[in-house]
């Protein structure tokens, strides 16, 4: 899994550099793992602006401007929330591309409506409509988190290839 993450991070860097864009991350359940993967690549300061780790609802509100109404109506693990996280990360950075992640990594915390392994993603590109999706990953906490990092990086590549 780590080799795939590193390979994807290199590809993300190449794509961002080629387009002259910067990336910002807004992470909850991955705890900064996407930012860690990105900054593990030499020269990433040329295309990575910053990362927000917003594990609590208060952090999502204070650091990214997620509305309390959104959190009450949809919860932290929702496409509505991750879209606001990604858009807020763009507003609070110098980046043009953002990724946001929030999910239930386990082993506890799941509900019938939001089971362990459910992770929501959003990708925002300045001047474009924000994209989002929800995935359900099998495995333990480490596997869910690792698969989430891979999905987040692949999603960045997808938006860069369709907007570049």
Secondary structure, DSSP 8 states (H G I E B T S, - for coil): -HHHHHHHHHHHHHHHHHHT--EEEEESTTTTHHHHHHHTSTTGGGTEEEEEE--SHHHHHHHH---HHHHHHH-SSSHHHHHHHHHHHHHTSS-SEEEEEEE--SSS---SSS-TTEEEEEEEETTS--EEEEEE--SSHHHHHHHHHHHHHHHHHHHHHHH-
